[in-house]
Amino acid sequence: IFLDVNTNGVLDDGEPGCNYVSLLVEPLGYAGGVPLNGQYDLGMDPGDYTISCVPYMPFVQSVAPMSHSASLPTQTSYDSDNDFALTIPVFQDVSLALTAWPYCPGFDRPLWITVTNQGTLMSDVPVELTFDTDQGFLQSWPPPTAQNGNTLQWAVDDLAMGEQRSILVILHTDMSVPLGTGITHLATTG
């Protein structure tokens, strides 16, 4: 399954695999997902099959062809080149999720920033975290590319279509911070 960048219906060098579809295999009624790279291997018993490509993302504009026929006369038969070309609009869409454990005075707690490329273009995503001034930064993986007071920055580069990456941040809350104090973090992308 690939993104048909030049809309010629043929897998050309440089056209990326994608997984915005499910495969339906008849007459078995088997339906399944496709890995992020778009390559699939169904491992079928001998027989004649029709493999259809069913989009599950609303921005898939077309699939070519809509189905392939596969004939497997023996257990060791292999049918290849059953590619499906997807036509989708080119757009950038990145989501960000921030997840933190509740703080506890005198202890270190993790915070996760998850960046997901929901668009169709490879993206370089600047990420910025402003953490509460009642907490102190200890470390992160990957390390920040910049720090200014309680603001940290990272460059999440070459985020492929559908790819997700996380940043783990460890923050310390001083013993002097009373329980029940509101702790606020803000994560943004540029």
Salt bridges, closest charged atoms under 4 A:
ASP108 OD1 - HIS172 ND1 2.59
GLU163 OE2 - ARG165 NE 2.96
